[in-house]
Amino acid sequence: MYPYLRMFKELWKFRNAPALPILGSHVSHHRCWPQDIDPWKELNNGRTLTLYDLGRIPLGQRTGLHKARKANRWGMTVAGNSTRYRRRVRLFERVEMISRCIGWDARFIYMEQSMWKGGDCTSHVMIRSAITSRAGIVPPAEVLKALGQDAASPPLPDWVQAWISADAMRPWPPVIPGV
């Protein structure tokens, strides 16, 4: 089940936090609870992605994206991700999460998030997100205009550009042998 109570807690906790520019970083802290673990008593890989929502949602609130979405009746969706898992997060351990937008192209907004335990990065995710309307994907330049911010993206890091290129070569729909 989706952690709605935790989501509302994060939104409430940061309701009066200072506004952030679109490229600002949001820092939050989370604990690995029993509902987050796998049979090995560590943070489940799928739940990790759900917990990253708990960083992106307040980030959207602090950058003004939620207000712009509501005013324009836009939606938001994850259109792809790449995740690295490097350190275990065990039951009841606390992590610090850093969430930030790193840039955009003609269709998508790219965000990176990381979880830290002490000085060690436990996981890192790059999210490709789209703002949507009934007409389809809303160009990020239009979203930035609604936020009152510069529509020019900073250059995307080389590793993000390489991921975009590699993902464009991926067949869609997938080819399933023997089916």
C-alpha positions as CSV (number, residue, x, y, z in Angstrom):
1,M,0.0,0.0,0.0
2,Y,1.2,3.5,-0.8
3,P,2.5,5.4,2.3
4,Y,-0.1,8.2,2.2
5,L,0.3,9.0,5.9
6,R,4.1,9.4,5.4
7,M,3.5,11.6,2.4
8,F,1.0,13.8,4.2
9,K,3.5,14.0,7.1
10,E,6.3,15.2,4.7
11,L,4.0,17.8,3.1
12,W,2.9,19.1,6.5
13,K,6.5,19.1,7.8
14,F,7.7,21.2,4.9
15,R,4.6,23.4,4.5
16,N,6.4,26.5,5.7
17,A,9.9,25.6,4.5
18,P,11.5,28.3,2.3
19,A,10.6,28.2,-1.4
20,L,13.2,26.7,-3.6
21,P,14.2,27.6,-7.2
22,I,13.6,24.8,-9.7
23,L,17.2,23.7,-9.4
24,G,17.2,23.8,-5.6
25,S,17.9,20.8,-3.3
26,H,15.3,19.4,-0.9
27,V,16.7,17.5,2.1
28,S,14.6,15.1,4.1
29,H,15.0,12.2,6.6
30,H,13.3,8.9,6.5
31,R,13.4,5.7,8.5
32,C,13.1,2.1,7.2
33,W,10.0,0.7,8.9
34,P,8.8,-2.9,9.0
35,Q,6.4,-2.3,6.0
36,D,9.5,-1.2,3.9
37,I,11.6,-4.4,4.3
38,D,12.1,-7.5,2.2
39,P,12.7,-11.1,3.6
40,W,16.3,-10.1,4.4
41,K,15.2,-7.3,6.8
42,E,16.5,-4.5,4.6
43,L,14.8,-1.8,2.5
44,N,13.1,-3.4,-0.4
45,N,14.3,-2.2,-3.8
46,G,10.8,-1.4,-5.0
47,R,9.9,0.4,-1.7
48,T,13.1,2.5,-2.2
49,L,11.5,4.0,-5.3
50,T,8.3,4.7,-3.4
51,L,10.3,6.4,-0.6
52,Y,11.9,8.6,-3.3
53,D,8.4,9.9,-3.9
54,L,8.5,11.2,-0.4
55,G,11.4,13.5,-1.4
56,R,10.1,14.5,-4.8
57,I,6.6,15.5,-3.6
58,P,7.7,18.1,-1.1
59,L,10.3,19.3,-3.6
60,G,7.4,20.0,-6.0
61,Q,5.6,21.8,-3.2
62,R,8.6,24.0,-2.4
63,T,9.4,24.9,-6.0
64,G,5.8,25.9,-6.7
65,L,5.2,23.1,-9.1
66,H,2.1,21.8,-7.2
67,K,0.4,25.2,-7.4
68,A,1.2,25.5,-11.1
69,R,-0.1,22.0,-11.7
70,K,-3.3,22.7,-9.8
71,A,-3.9,26.1,-11.5
72,N,-3.4,24.5,-15.0
73,R,-5.0,21.2,-14.2
74,W,-1.8,19.3,-15.1
75,G,-0.8,15.9,-13.9
76,M,2.7,14.5,-13.3
77,T,4.1,11.1,-14.1
78,V,7.4,9.2,-13.9
79,A,8.4,8.4,-17.5
80,G,11.5,6.4,-16.7
81,N,14.2,5.9,-14.1
82,S,17.7,4.4,-13.6
83,T,18.6,3.3,-10.1
84,R,21.8,2.2,-8.4
85,Y,21.7,0.4,-5.1
86,R,25.0,0.3,-3.3
87,R,24.5,0.0,0.5
88,R,21.9,-1.8,2.5
89,V,19.4,0.1,4.6
90,R,18.3,-2.2,7.4
91,L,15.2,-2.2,9.6
92,F,14.8,1.0,11.7
93,E,17.9,2.7,10.1
94,R,17.5,6.4,9.2
95,V,18.6,7.9,5.9
96,E,19.0,11.4,4.6
97,M,17.5,12.0,1.2
98,I,18.6,14.7,-1.2
99,S,16.2,15.5,-4.1
100,R,16.8,18.0,-6.9
101,C,15.9,18.8,-10.5
102,I,19.0,18.7,-12.7
103,G,17.5,20.0,-15.9
104,W,15.1,19.4,-18.7
105,D,14.8,18.9,-22.4
106,A,11.9,19.5,-24.9
107,R,9.6,16.9,-23.2
108,F,10.9,15.8,-19.8
109,I,12.2,17.0,-16.5
110,Y,15.2,15.1,-15.0
111,M,15.7,14.8,-11.3
112,E,18.2,13.0,-9.2
113,Q,17.8,11.7,-5.7
114,S,20.1,10.0,-3.3
115,M,19.8,8.4,0.1
116,W,22.7,8.6,2.5
117,K,23.5,6.8,5.7
118,G,26.3,8.5,7.5
119,G,28.8,9.4,4.7
120,D,27.8,6.5,2.5
121,C,25.4,6.8,-0.4
122,T,23.0,3.8,-0.2
123,S,21.2,4.4,-3.5
124,H,20.9,7.0,-6.3
125,V,18.1,7.4,-8.8
126,M,17.7,9.5,-11.9
127,I,14.0,10.2,-12.7
128,R,12.6,11.3,-16.0
129,S,9.3,13.0,-15.3
130,A,6.6,14.5,-17.5
131,I,4.0,17.1,-16.7
132,T,0.8,16.1,-18.5
133,S,-2.4,17.7,-19.6
134,R,-5.4,16.3,-21.5
135,A,-3.5,17.2,-24.7
136,G,-0.5,15.1,-23.7
137,I,3.0,16.1,-22.4
138,V,3.3,19.7,-21.4
139,P,6.7,21.1,-22.7
140,P,9.0,21.9,-19.7
141,A,9.5,25.4,-21.1
142,E,5.7,26.0,-20.6
143,V,6.0,24.6,-17.0
144,L,9.0,26.9,-16.2
145,K,7.0,29.9,-17.6
146,A,4.1,29.0,-15.2
147,L,6.7,28.9,-12.4
148,G,8.0,32.3,-13.4
149,Q,11.5,30.9,-14.0
150,D,13.9,30.9,-16.9
151,A,13.0,28.2,-19.4
152,A,16.6,27.5,-20.4
153,S,17.9,24.3,-18.9
154,P,21.4,24.0,-17.6
155,P,23.3,21.4,-19.6
156,L,22.4,17.9,-18.6
157,P,25.3,15.9,-17.2
158,D,27.0,13.6,-19.7
159,W,25.7,10.5,-17.8
160,V,22.1,11.7,-18.1
161,Q,22.6,12.5,-21.9
162,A,24.1,9.0,-22.3
163,W,21.1,7.4,-20.5
164,I,18.7,9.4,-22.7
165,S,20.5,8.2,-25.9
166,A,20.7,4.6,-24.7
167,D,17.0,4.5,-23.7
168,A,16.0,5.9,-27.1
169,M,17.5,2.7,-28.7
170,R,15.5,0.4,-26.4
171,P,12.7,-1.3,-28.4
172,W,9.1,-0.3,-27.5
173,P,7.0,-2.2,-27.1
174,P,9.5,-4.9,-25.9
175,V,10.2,-7.8,-28.1
176,I,9.4,-11.0,-26.2
177,P,10.9,-14.1,-27.8
178,G,8.5,-17.0,-28.3
179,V,5.4,-15.0,-27.7
